[in-house]
Amino acid sequence: MKKPILLLDLDGVLVKDKALNPFSDSASFLEALRSSQIPFRVVSNNSTRPPEKIVEALKQKGIALNKEEFLSPLSLLENYLKKNL
């Protein structure tokens, strides 16, 4: 049986505004999940910026995410189209 994955909304949970300014405990929370081996994905419905740009902006603000830990419409679109067209 696959282990469940915790989904965390980016906006309002890890960051407080459109400029991606993180809440003070966001980075330590993600690190606690990693150290406890709790699988998670950060999700966003933002389709105005490429996922790579969001991940990089978060990294510059102290929230380190792997590309695979971030899901957005644009990050899922390519696989969806390959499977369904």
PyMOL Python script that loads the backbone (N, CA, C, O; Angstrom):
from pymol import cmd

cmd.read_pdbstr("""\
ATOM      1  N   MET A   1       0.841  -1.184   0.000  1.00  0.00           N
ATOM      2  CA  MET A   1       0.000   0.000   0.000  1.00  0.00           C
ATOM      3  C   MET A   1       0.883   1.243   0.000  1.00  0.00           C
ATOM      4  O   MET A   1       1.841   1.334   0.767  1.00  0.00           O
ATOM      5  N   LYS A   2       0.557   2.189  -0.857  1.00  0.00           N
ATOM      6  CA  LYS A   2       1.314   3.441  -0.932  1.00  0.00           C
ATOM      7  C   LYS A   2       1.047   4.297   0.293  1.00  0.00           C
ATOM      8  O   LYS A   2      -0.066   4.344   0.815  1.00  0.00           O
ATOM      9  N   LYS A   3       2.096   4.970   0.736  1.00  0.00           N
ATOM     10  CA  LYS A   3       1.957   5.890   1.859  1.00  0.00           C
ATOM     11  C   LYS A   3       1.238   7.155   1.379  1.00  0.00           C
ATOM     12  O   LYS A   3       1.552   7.673   0.307  1.00  0.00           O
ATOM     13  N   PRO A   4       0.278   7.655   2.160  1.00  0.00           N
ATOM     14  CA  PRO A   4      -0.406   8.889   1.748  1.00  0.00           C
ATOM     15  C   PRO A   4       0.565  10.063   1.636  1.00  0.00           C
ATOM     16  O   PRO A   4       1.598  10.104   2.305  1.00  0.00           O
ATOM     17  N   ILE A   5       0.213  10.997   0.790  1.00  0.00           N
ATOM     18  CA  ILE A   5       1.025  12.202   0.597  1.00  0.00           C
ATOM     19  C   ILE A   5       0.242  13.400   1.111  1.00  0.00           C
ATOM     20  O   ILE A   5      -0.912  13.609   0.737  1.00  0.00           O
ATOM     21  N   LEU A   6       0.868  14.167   1.957  1.00  0.00           N
ATOM     22  CA  LEU A   6       0.271  15.377   2.504  1.00  0.00           C
ATOM     23  C   LEU A   6       0.332  16.480   1.451  1.00  0.00           C
ATOM     24  O   LEU A   6       1.406  16.769   0.923  1.00  0.00           O
ATOM     25  N   LEU A   7      -0.793  17.093   1.144  1.00  0.00           N
ATOM     26  CA  LEU A   7      -0.851  18.200   0.188  1.00  0.00           C
ATOM     27  C   LEU A   7      -0.953  19.508   0.957  1.00  0.00           C
ATOM     28  O   LEU A   7      -1.829  19.671   1.806  1.00  0.00           O
ATOM     29  N   LEU A   8      -0.055  20.437   0.657  1.00  0.00           N
ATOM     30  CA  LEU A   8      -0.021  21.742   1.317  1.00  0.00           C
ATOM     31  C   LEU A   8      -0.255  22.835   0.288  1.00  0.00           C
ATOM     32  O   LEU A   8       0.472  22.933  -0.701  1.00  0.00           O
ATOM     33  N   ASP A   9      -1.252  23.638   0.518  1.00  0.00           N
ATOM     34  CA  ASP A   9      -1.505  24.757  -0.385  1.00  0.00           C
ATOM     35  C   ASP A   9      -0.421  25.812  -0.167  1.00  0.00           C
ATOM     36  O   ASP A   9      -0.085  26.136   0.972  1.00  0.00           O
ATOM     37  N   LEU A  10       0.108  26.330  -1.230  1.00  0.00           N
ATOM     38  CA  LEU A  10       1.148  27.345  -1.139  1.00  0.00           C
ATOM     39  C   LEU A  10       0.604  28.644  -0.564  1.00  0.00           C
ATOM     40  O   LEU A  10       1.114  29.152   0.435  1.00  0.00           O
ATOM     41  N   ASP A  11      -0.438  29.180  -1.201  1.00  0.00           N
ATOM     42  CA  ASP A  11      -0.983  30.487  -0.833  1.00  0.00           C
ATOM     43  C   ASP A  11      -1.777  30.405   0.469  1.00  0.00           C
ATOM     44  O   ASP A  11      -2.752  29.659   0.573  1.00  0.00           O
ATOM     45  N   GLY A  12      -1.347  31.176   1.445  1.00  0.00           N
ATOM     46  CA  GLY A  12      -2.053  31.235   2.711  1.00  0.00           C
ATOM     47  C   GLY A  12      -1.631  30.192   3.721  1.00  0.00           C
ATOM     48  O   GLY A  12      -2.000  30.282   4.892  1.00  0.00           O
ATOM     49  N   VAL A  13      -0.862  29.202   3.292  1.00  0.00           N
ATOM     50  CA  VAL A  13      -0.373  28.174   4.210  1.00  0.00           C
ATOM     51  C   VAL A  13       1.138  28.323   4.398  1.00  0.00           C
ATOM     52  O   VAL A  13       1.625  28.361   5.528  1.00  0.00           O
ATOM     53  N   LEU A  14       1.874  28.406   3.295  1.00  0.00           N
ATOM     54  CA  LEU A  14       3.326  28.580   3.379  1.00  0.00           C
ATOM     55  C   LEU A  14       3.765  30.006   3.083  1.00  0.00           C
ATOM     56  O   LEU A  14       4.762  30.476   3.631  1.00  0.00           O
ATOM     57  N   VAL A  15       3.030  30.693   2.224  1.00  0.00           N
ATOM     58  CA  VAL A  15       3.359  32.085   1.909  1.00  0.00           C
ATOM     59  C   VAL A  15       2.137  32.957   2.154  1.00  0.00           C
ATOM     60  O   VAL A  15       0.995  32.508   2.060  1.00  0.00           O
ATOM     61  N   LYS A  16       2.414  34.227   2.473  1.00  0.00           N
ATOM     62  CA  LYS A  16       1.313  35.110   2.871  1.00  0.00           C
ATOM     63  C   LYS A  16       0.846  36.079   1.798  1.00  0.00           C
ATOM     64  O   LYS A  16      -0.137  36.790   2.005  1.00  0.00           O
ATOM     65  N   ASP A  17       1.533  36.128   0.644  1.00  0.00           N
ATOM     66  CA  ASP A  17       1.118  37.074  -0.384  1.00  0.00           C
ATOM     67  C   ASP A  17       1.609  36.639  -1.753  1.00  0.00           C
ATOM     68  O   ASP A  17       2.326  35.647  -1.888  1.00  0.00           O
ATOM     69  N   LYS A  18       1.213  37.394  -2.760  1.00  0.00           N
ATOM     70  CA  LYS A  18       1.581  37.070  -4.149  1.00  0.00           C
ATOM     71  C   LYS A  18       3.080  37.210  -4.410  1.00  0.00           C
ATOM     72  O   LYS A  18       3.603  36.658  -5.378  1.00  0.00           O
ATOM     73  N   ALA A  19       3.766  37.952  -3.539  1.00  0.00           N
ATOM     74  CA  ALA A  19       5.223  38.094  -3.667  1.00  0.00           C
ATOM     75  C   ALA A  19       5.961  36.892  -3.093  1.00  0.00           C
ATOM     76  O   ALA A  19       7.191  36.871  -3.053  1.00  0.00           O
ATOM     77  N   LEU A  20       5.204  35.892  -2.650  1.00  0.00           N
ATOM     78  CA  LEU A  20       5.742  34.642  -2.102  1.00  0.00           C
ATOM     79  C   LEU A  20       6.552  34.841  -0.827  1.00  0.00           C
ATOM     80  O   LEU A  20       7.521  34.120  -0.587  1.00  0.00           O
ATOM     81  N   ASN A  21       6.162  35.808  -0.014  1.00  0.00           N
ATOM     82  CA  ASN A  21       6.823  35.998   1.271  1.00  0.00           C
ATOM     83  C   ASN A  21       6.335  34.928   2.241  1.00  0.00           C
ATOM     84  O   ASN A  21       5.139  34.838   2.518  1.00  0.00           O
ATOM     85  N   PRO A  22       7.255  34.120   2.756  1.00  0.00           N
ATOM     86  CA  PRO A  22       6.851  32.993   3.587  1.00  0.00           C
ATOM     87  C   PRO A  22       6.475  33.419   5.009  1.00  0.00           C
ATOM     88  O   PRO A  22       6.942  34.439   5.515  1.00  0.00           O
ATOM     89  N   PHE A  23       5.619  32.607   5.635  1.00  0.00           N
ATOM     90  CA  PHE A  23       5.382  32.754   7.058  1.00  0.00           C
ATOM     91  C   PHE A  23       6.664  32.353   7.781  1.00  0.00           C
ATOM     92  O   PHE A  23       7.465  31.590   7.241  1.00  0.00           O
ATOM     93  N   SER A  24       6.862  32.851   8.976  1.00  0.00           N
ATOM     94  CA  SER A  24       8.131  32.670   9.685  1.00  0.00           C
ATOM     95  C   SER A  24       8.486  31.207   9.943  1.00  0.00           C
ATOM     96  O   SER A  24       9.669  30.877  10.037  1.00  0.00           O
ATOM     97  N   ASP A  25       7.513  30.337  10.056  1.00  0.00           N
ATOM     98  CA  ASP A  25       7.814  28.943  10.373  1.00  0.00           C
ATOM     99  C   ASP A  25       7.669  27.984   9.180  1.00  0.00           C
ATOM    100  O   ASP A  25       7.737  26.768   9.358  1.00  0.00           O
ATOM    101  N   SER A  26       7.474  28.509   7.996  1.00  0.00           N
ATOM    102  CA  SER A  26       7.254  27.649   6.819  1.00  0.00           C
ATOM    103  C   SER A  26       8.439  26.734   6.533  1.00  0.00           C
ATOM    104  O   SER A  26       8.255  25.532   6.344  1.00  0.00           O
ATOM    105  N   ALA A  27       9.641  27.277   6.498  1.00  0.00           N
ATOM    106  CA  ALA A  27      10.825  26.467   6.179  1.00  0.00           C
ATOM    107  C   ALA A  27      11.046  25.391   7.230  1.00  0.00           C
ATOM    108  O   ALA A  27      11.341  24.246   6.887  1.00  0.00           O
ATOM    109  N   SER A  28      10.910  25.739   8.501  1.00  0.00           N
ATOM    110  CA  SER A  28      11.127  24.745   9.563  1.00  0.00           C
ATOM    111  C   SER A  28      10.031  23.671   9.542  1.00  0.00           C
ATOM    112  O   SER A  28      10.296  22.512   9.863  1.00  0.00           O
ATOM    113  N   PHE A  29       8.818  24.045   9.170  1.00  0.00           N
ATOM    114  CA  PHE A  29       7.737  23.071   9.048  1.00  0.00           C
ATOM    115  C   PHE A  29       8.056  22.041   7.961  1.00  0.00           C
ATOM    116  O   PHE A  29       7.901  20.840   8.179  1.00  0.00           O
ATOM    117  N   LEU A  30       8.499  22.507   6.800  1.00  0.00           N
ATOM    118  CA  LEU A  30       8.840  21.581   5.720  1.00  0.00           C
ATOM    119  C   LEU A  30      10.011  20.689   6.122  1.00  0.00           C
ATOM    120  O   LEU A  30      10.028  19.502   5.797  1.00  0.00           O
ATOM    121  N   GLU A  31      10.978  21.250   6.822  1.00  0.00           N
ATOM    122  CA  GLU A  31      12.124  20.454   7.279  1.00  0.00           C
ATOM    123  C   GLU A  31      11.680  19.394   8.278  1.00  0.00           C
ATOM    124  O   GLU A  31      12.197  18.277   8.265  1.00  0.00           O
ATOM    125  N   ALA A  32      10.726  19.735   9.147  1.00  0.00           N
ATOM    126  CA  ALA A  32      10.195  18.756  10.103  1.00  0.00           C
ATOM    127  C   ALA A  32       9.491  17.611   9.370  1.00  0.00           C
ATOM    128  O   ALA A  32       9.612  16.452   9.766  1.00  0.00           O
ATOM    129  N   LEU A  33       8.757  17.935   8.305  1.00  0.00           N
ATOM    130  CA  LEU A  33       8.118  16.887   7.511  1.00  0.00           C
ATOM    131  C   LEU A  33       9.167  15.963   6.899  1.00  0.00           C
ATOM    132  O   LEU A  33       9.023  14.741   6.930  1.00  0.00           O
ATOM    133  N   ARG A  34      10.212  16.549   6.349  1.00  0.00           N
ATOM    134  CA  ARG A  34      11.275  15.742   5.734  1.00  0.00           C
ATOM    135  C   ARG A  34      11.964  14.861   6.774  1.00  0.00           C
ATOM    136  O   ARG A  34      12.179  13.673   6.537  1.00  0.00           O
ATOM    137  N   SER A  35      12.307  15.434   7.912  1.00  0.00           N
ATOM    138  CA  SER A  35      13.027  14.655   8.927  1.00  0.00           C
ATOM    139  C   SER A  35      12.144  13.559   9.521  1.00  0.00           C
ATOM    140  O   SER A  35      12.655  12.548  10.003  1.00  0.00           O
ATOM    141  N   SER A  36      10.834  13.749   9.492  1.00  0.00           N
ATOM    142  CA  SER A  36       9.899  12.723   9.958  1.00  0.00           C
ATOM    143  C   SER A  36       9.497  11.760   8.843  1.00  0.00           C
ATOM    144  O   SER A  36       8.679  10.862   9.044  1.00  0.00           O
ATOM    145  N   GLN A  37      10.078  11.960   7.679  1.00  0.00           N
ATOM    146  CA  GLN A  37       9.811  11.149   6.489  1.00  0.00           C
ATOM    147  C   GLN A  37       8.326  11.130   6.123  1.00  0.00           C
ATOM    148  O   GLN A  37       7.772  10.096   5.750  1.00  0.00           O
ATOM    149  N   ILE A  38       7.705  12.291   6.238  1.00  0.00           N
ATOM    150  CA  ILE A  38       6.310  12.448   5.827  1.00  0.00           C
ATOM    151  C   ILE A  38       6.318  13.000   4.408  1.00  0.00           C
ATOM    152  O   ILE A  38       6.738  14.136   4.190  1.00  0.00           O
ATOM    153  N   PRO A  39       5.860  12.214   3.443  1.00  0.00           N
ATOM    154  CA  PRO A  39       5.854  12.710   2.066  1.00  0.00           C
ATOM    155  C   PRO A  39       4.831  13.838   1.895  1.00  0.00           C
ATOM    156  O   PRO A  39       3.729  13.790   2.441  1.00  0.00           O
ATOM    157  N   PHE A  40       5.224  14.837   1.133  1.00  0.00           N
ATOM    158  CA  PHE A  40       4.341  15.981   0.915  1.00  0.00           C
ATOM    159  C   PHE A  40       4.552  16.560  -0.473  1.00  0.00           C
ATOM    160  O   PHE A  40       5.566  16.315  -1.126  1.00  0.00           O
ATOM    161  N   ARG A  41       3.572  17.330  -0.900  1.00  0.00           N
ATOM    162  CA  ARG A  41       3.675  18.135  -2.105  1.00  0.00           C
ATOM    163  C   ARG A  41       3.075  19.495  -1.790  1.00  0.00           C
ATOM    164  O   ARG A  41       2.049  19.594  -1.117  1.00  0.00           O
ATOM    165  N   VAL A  42       3.716  20.524  -2.276  1.00  0.00           N
ATOM    166  CA  VAL A  42       3.185  21.872  -2.174  1.00  0.00           C
ATOM    167  C   VAL A  42       2.418  22.121  -3.464  1.00  0.00           C
ATOM    168  O   VAL A  42       2.955  21.937  -4.556  1.00  0.00           O
ATOM    169  N   VAL A  43       1.171  22.537  -3.340  1.00  0.00           N
ATOM    170  CA  VAL A  43       0.325  22.720  -4.518  1.00  0.00           C
ATOM    171  C   VAL A  43      -0.099  24.177  -4.644  1.00  0.00           C
ATOM    172  O   VAL A  43      -0.249  24.893  -3.654  1.00  0.00           O
ATOM    173  N   SER A  44      -0.285  24.588  -5.880  1.00  0.00           N
ATOM    174  CA  SER A  44      -0.735  25.940  -6.169  1.00  0.00           C
ATOM    175  C   SER A  44      -1.600  25.904  -7.419  1.00  0.00           C
ATOM    176  O   SER A  44      -1.353  25.117  -8.333  1.00  0.00           O
ATOM    177  N   ASN A  45      -2.600  26.747  -7.453  1.00  0.00           N
ATOM    178  CA  ASN A  45      -3.411  26.842  -8.669  1.00  0.00           C
ATOM    179  C   ASN A  45      -2.907  27.966  -9.578  1.00  0.00           C
ATOM    180  O   ASN A  45      -3.574  28.324 -10.549  1.00  0.00           O
ATOM    181  N   ASN A  46      -1.745  28.516  -9.271  1.00  0.00           N
ATOM    182  CA  ASN A  46      -1.166  29.604 -10.052  1.00  0.00           C
ATOM    183  C   ASN A  46      -0.681  29.077 -11.399  1.00  0.00           C
ATOM    184  O   ASN A  46       0.159  28.179 -11.462  1.00  0.00           O
ATOM    185  N   SER A  47      -1.214  29.640 -12.460  1.00  0.00           N
ATOM    186  CA  SER A  47      -0.764  29.245 -13.792  1.00  0.00           C
ATOM    187  C   SER A  47      -0.139  30.420 -14.543  1.00  0.00           C
ATOM    188  O   SER A  47       0.038  30.362 -15.760  1.00  0.00           O
ATOM    189  N   THR A  48       0.192  31.481 -13.818  1.00  0.00           N
ATOM    190  CA  THR A  48       0.770  32.658 -14.466  1.00  0.00           C
ATOM    191  C   THR A  48       2.292  32.615 -14.490  1.00  0.00           C
ATOM    192  O   THR A  48       2.919  33.348 -15.256  1.00  0.00           O
ATOM    193  N   ARG A  49       2.893  31.766 -13.663  1.00  0.00           N
ATOM    194  CA  ARG A  49       4.357  31.648 -13.628  1.00  0.00           C
ATOM    195  C   ARG A  49       4.754  30.194 -13.785  1.00  0.00           C
ATOM    196  O   ARG A  49       4.095  29.313 -13.232  1.00  0.00           O
ATOM    197  N   PRO A  50       5.813  29.924 -14.526  1.00  0.00           N
ATOM    198  CA  PRO A  50       6.278  28.540 -14.654  1.00  0.00           C
ATOM    199  C   PRO A  50       6.683  27.990 -13.276  1.00  0.00           C
ATOM    200  O   PRO A  50       7.200  28.726 -12.436  1.00  0.00           O
ATOM    201  N   PRO A  51       6.446  26.710 -13.058  1.00  0.00           N
ATOM    202  CA  PRO A  51       6.788  26.108 -11.764  1.00  0.00           C
ATOM    203  C   PRO A  51       8.245  26.326 -11.355  1.00  0.00           C
ATOM    204  O   PRO A  51       8.541  26.535 -10.179  1.00  0.00           O
ATOM    205  N   GLU A  52       9.142  26.275 -12.324  1.00  0.00           N
ATOM    206  CA  GLU A  52      10.565  26.464 -12.020  1.00  0.00           C
ATOM    207  C   GLU A  52      10.824  27.850 -11.424  1.00  0.00           C
ATOM    208  O   GLU A  52      11.650  28.005 -10.525  1.00  0.00           O
ATOM    209  N   LYS A  53      10.113  28.843 -11.933  1.00  0.00           N
ATOM    210  CA  LYS A  53      10.270  30.216 -11.425  1.00  0.00           C
ATOM    211  C   LYS A  53       9.744  30.335  -9.998  1.00  0.00           C
ATOM    212  O   LYS A  53      10.341  31.020  -9.167  1.00  0.00           O
ATOM    213  N   ILE A  54       8.638  29.675  -9.720  1.00  0.00           N
ATOM    214  CA  ILE A  54       8.082  29.714  -8.368  1.00  0.00           C
ATOM    215  C   ILE A  54       9.015  29.012  -7.396  1.00  0.00           C
ATOM    216  O   ILE A  54       9.280  29.531  -6.311  1.00  0.00           O
ATOM    217  N   VAL A  55       9.514  27.845  -7.766  1.00  0.00           N
ATOM    218  CA  VAL A  55      10.437  27.097  -6.902  1.00  0.00           C
ATOM    219  C   VAL A  55      11.698  27.918  -6.651  1.00  0.00           C
ATOM    220  O   VAL A  55      12.200  27.952  -5.528  1.00  0.00           O
ATOM    221  N   GLU A  56      12.210  28.574  -7.677  1.00  0.00           N
ATOM    222  CA  GLU A  56      13.410  29.405  -7.517  1.00  0.00           C
ATOM    223  C   GLU A  56      13.131  30.607  -6.621  1.00  0.00           C
ATOM    224  O   GLU A  56      13.950  30.936  -5.763  1.00  0.00           O
ATOM    225  N   ALA A  57      11.997  31.264  -6.803  1.00  0.00           N
ATOM    226  CA  ALA A  57      11.639  32.416  -5.966  1.00  0.00           C
ATOM    227  C   ALA A  57      11.487  31.998  -4.508  1.00  0.00           C
ATOM    228  O   ALA A  57      11.906  32.718  -3.602  1.00  0.00           O
ATOM    229  N   LEU A  58      10.890  30.837  -4.287  1.00  0.00           N
ATOM    230  CA  LEU A  58      10.754  30.330  -2.915  1.00  0.00           C
ATOM    231  C   LEU A  58      12.117  30.036  -2.301  1.00  0.00           C
ATOM    232  O   LEU A  58      12.357  30.330  -1.130  1.00  0.00           O
ATOM    233  N   LYS A  59      13.000  29.456  -3.096  1.00  0.00           N
ATOM    234  CA  LYS A  59      14.351  29.156  -2.614  1.00  0.00           C
ATOM    235  C   LYS A  59      15.066  30.435  -2.187  1.00  0.00           C
ATOM    236  O   LYS A  59      15.733  30.460  -1.152  1.00  0.00           O
ATOM    237  N   GLN A  60      14.932  31.487  -2.974  1.00  0.00           N
ATOM    238  CA  GLN A  60      15.567  32.763  -2.643  1.00  0.00           C
ATOM    239  C   GLN A  60      15.000  33.364  -1.360  1.00  0.00           C
ATOM    240  O   GLN A  60      15.655  34.176  -0.705  1.00  0.00           O
ATOM    241  N   LYS A  61      13.785  32.964  -1.006  1.00  0.00           N
ATOM    242  CA  LYS A  61      13.150  33.487   0.206  1.00  0.00           C
ATOM    243  C   LYS A  61      13.254  32.511   1.374  1.00  0.00           C
ATOM    244  O   LYS A  61      12.624  32.714   2.412  1.00  0.00           O
ATOM    245  N   GLY A  62      14.051  31.448   1.205  1.00  0.00           N
ATOM    246  CA  GLY A  62      14.326  30.537   2.312  1.00  0.00           C
ATOM    247  C   GLY A  62      13.516  29.267   2.362  1.00  0.00           C
ATOM    248  O   GLY A  62      13.642  28.498   3.316  1.00  0.00           O
ATOM    249  N   ILE A  63      12.680  29.019   1.357  1.00  0.00           N
ATOM    250  CA  ILE A  63      11.904  27.782   1.317  1.00  0.00           C
ATOM    251  C   ILE A  63      12.461  26.906   0.195  1.00  0.00           C
ATOM    252  O   ILE A  63      12.207  27.143  -0.986  1.00  0.00           O
ATOM    253  N   ALA A  64      13.216  25.904   0.590  1.00  0.00           N
ATOM    254  CA  ALA A  64      13.838  25.021  -0.388  1.00  0.00           C
ATOM    255  C   ALA A  64      12.884  23.885  -0.742  1.00  0.00           C
ATOM    256  O   ALA A  64      12.490  23.099   0.120  1.00  0.00           O
ATOM    257  N   LEU A  65      12.521  23.809  -2.011  1.00  0.00           N
ATOM    258  CA  LEU A  65      11.679  22.733  -2.519  1.00  0.00           C
ATOM    259  C   LEU A  65      12.366  22.089  -3.707  1.00  0.00           C
ATOM    260  O   LEU A  65      12.995  22.764  -4.522  1.00  0.00           O
ATOM    261  N   ASN A  66      12.239  20.783  -3.794  1.00  0.00           N
ATOM    262  CA  ASN A  66      12.649  20.095  -5.010  1.00  0.00           C
ATOM    263  C   ASN A  66      11.555  20.313  -6.045  1.00  0.00           C
ATOM    264  O   ASN A  66      10.392  20.512  -5.694  1.00  0.00           O
ATOM    265  N   LYS A  67      11.922  20.275  -7.290  1.00  0.00           N
ATOM    266  CA  LYS A  67      10.948  20.445  -8.365  1.00  0.00           C
ATOM    267  C   LYS A  67       9.800  19.443  -8.226  1.00  0.00           C
ATOM    268  O   LYS A  67       8.648  19.770  -8.513  1.00  0.00           O
ATOM    269  N   GLU A  68      10.117  18.220  -7.784  1.00  0.00           N
ATOM    270  CA  GLU A  68       9.117  17.170  -7.649  1.00  0.00           C
ATOM    271  C   GLU A  68       8.169  17.414  -6.474  1.00  0.00           C
ATOM    272  O   GLU A  68       7.100  16.808  -6.404  1.00  0.00           O
ATOM    273  N   GLU A  69       8.555  18.295  -5.556  1.00  0.00           N
ATOM    274  CA  GLU A  69       7.717  18.580  -4.394  1.00  0.00           C
ATOM    275  C   GLU A  69       6.687  19.677  -4.666  1.00  0.00           C
ATOM    276  O   GLU A  69       5.871  19.986  -3.798  1.00  0.00           O
ATOM    277  N   PHE A  70       6.719  20.258  -5.849  1.00  0.00           N
ATOM    278  CA  PHE A  70       5.820  21.360  -6.176  1.00  0.00           C
ATOM    279  C   PHE A  70       4.917  20.982  -7.340  1.00  0.00           C
ATOM    280  O   PHE A  70       5.388  20.532  -8.385  1.00  0.00           O
ATOM    281  N   LEU A  71       3.627  21.167  -7.153  1.00  0.00           N
ATOM    282  CA  LEU A  71       2.650  20.863  -8.201  1.00  0.00           C
ATOM    283  C   LEU A  71       1.818  22.097  -8.526  1.00  0.00           C
ATOM    284  O   LEU A  71       1.319  22.785  -7.636  1.00  0.00           O
ATOM    285  N   SER A  72       1.683  22.354  -9.805  1.00  0.00           N
ATOM    286  CA  SER A  72       0.836  23.447 -10.278  1.00  0.00           C
ATOM    287  C   SER A  72       0.209  22.988 -11.589  1.00  0.00           C
ATOM    288  O   SER A  72       0.624  21.974 -12.150  1.00  0.00           O
ATOM    289  N   PRO A  73      -0.770  23.712 -12.076  1.00  0.00           N
ATOM    290  CA  PRO A  73      -1.381  23.311 -13.356  1.00  0.00           C
ATOM    291  C   PRO A  73      -0.336  23.147 -14.469  1.00  0.00           C
ATOM    292  O   PRO A  73      -0.418  22.215 -15.270  1.00  0.00           O
ATOM    293  N   LEU A  74       0.633  24.044 -14.512  1.00  0.00           N
ATOM    294  CA  LEU A  74       1.636  23.962 -15.580  1.00  0.00           C
ATOM    295  C   LEU A  74       2.583  22.780 -15.393  1.00  0.00           C
ATOM    296  O   LEU A  74       3.072  22.220 -16.374  1.00  0.00           O
ATOM    297  N   SER A  75       2.847  22.396 -14.146  1.00  0.00           N
ATOM    298  CA  SER A  75       3.739  21.254 -13.933  1.00  0.00           C
ATOM    299  C   SER A  75       3.051  19.931 -14.260  1.00  0.00           C
ATOM    300  O   SER A  75       3.726  18.947 -14.563  1.00  0.00           O
ATOM    301  N   LEU A  76       1.736  19.893 -14.203  1.00  0.00           N
ATOM    302  CA  LEU A  76       0.984  18.673 -14.492  1.00  0.00           C
ATOM    303  C   LEU A  76       0.528  18.573 -15.940  1.00  0.00           C
ATOM    304  O   LEU A  76       0.233  17.481 -16.426  1.00  0.00           O
ATOM    305  N   LEU A  77       0.469  19.687 -16.619  1.00  0.00           N
ATOM    306  CA  LEU A  77      -0.097  19.745 -17.961  1.00  0.00           C
ATOM    307  C   LEU A  77       0.621  18.842 -18.966  1.00  0.00           C
ATOM    308  O   LEU A  77      -0.032  18.127 -19.726  1.00  0.00           O
ATOM    309  N   GLU A  78       1.928  18.867 -18.979  1.00  0.00           N
ATOM    310  CA  GLU A  78       2.669  18.090 -19.974  1.00  0.00           C
ATOM    311  C   GLU A  78       2.356  16.599 -19.869  1.00  0.00           C
ATOM    312  O   GLU A  78       2.069  15.955 -20.879  1.00  0.00           O
ATOM    313  N   ASN A  79       2.409  16.046 -18.658  1.00  0.00           N
ATOM    314  CA  ASN A  79       2.109  14.627 -18.495  1.00  0.00           C
ATOM    315  C   ASN A  79       0.665  14.307 -18.847  1.00  0.00           C
ATOM    316  O   ASN A  79       0.380  13.273 -19.451  1.00  0.00           O
ATOM    317  N   TYR A  80      -0.231  15.184 -18.472  1.00  0.00           N
ATOM    318  CA  TYR A  80      -1.650  14.974 -18.791  1.00  0.00           C
ATOM    319  C   TYR A  80      -1.858  14.909 -20.300  1.00  0.00           C
ATOM    320  O   TYR A  80      -2.545  14.020 -20.802  1.00  0.00           O
ATOM    321  N   LEU A  81      -1.264  15.851 -21.012  1.00  0.00           N
ATOM    322  CA  LEU A  81      -1.424  15.871 -22.466  1.00  0.00           C
ATOM    323  C   LEU A  81      -0.796  14.633 -23.125  1.00  0.00           C
ATOM    324  O   LEU A  81      -1.358  14.074 -24.066  1.00  0.00           O
ATOM    325  N   LYS A  82       0.350  14.218 -22.632  1.00  0.00           N
ATOM    326  CA  LYS A  82       0.996  13.025 -23.191  1.00  0.00           C
ATOM    327  C   LYS A  82       0.135  11.791 -23.009  1.00  0.00           C
ATOM    328  O   LYS A  82       0.062  10.945 -23.899  1.00  0.00           O
ATOM    329  N   LYS A  83      -0.517  11.683 -21.862  1.00  0.00           N
ATOM    330  CA  LYS A  83      -1.340  10.509 -21.580  1.00  0.00           C
ATOM    331  C   LYS A  83      -2.680  10.528 -22.309  1.00  0.00           C
ATOM    332  O   LYS A  83      -3.226   9.479 -22.652  1.00  0.00           O
ATOM    333  N   ASN A  84      -3.195  11.711 -22.539  1.00  0.00           N
ATOM    334  CA  ASN A  84      -4.570  11.818 -23.020  1.00  0.00           C
ATOM    335  C   ASN A  84      -4.739  12.280 -24.466  1.00  0.00           C
ATOM    336  O   ASN A  84      -5.867  12.355 -24.954  1.00  0.00           O
ATOM    337  N   LEU A  85      -3.676  12.582 -25.142  1.00  0.00           N
ATOM    338  CA  LEU A  85      -3.809  13.009 -26.554  1.00  0.00           C
ATOM    339  C   LEU A  85      -3.073  12.073 -27.478  1.00  0.00           C
ATOM    340  O   LEU A  85      -3.076  12.276 -28.693  1.00  0.00           O
TER     341      LEU A  85
END
""", "prot")
cmd.dss("prot")
cmd.show_as("cartoon", "prot")
cmd.util.cbc("prot")
cmd.orient("prot")
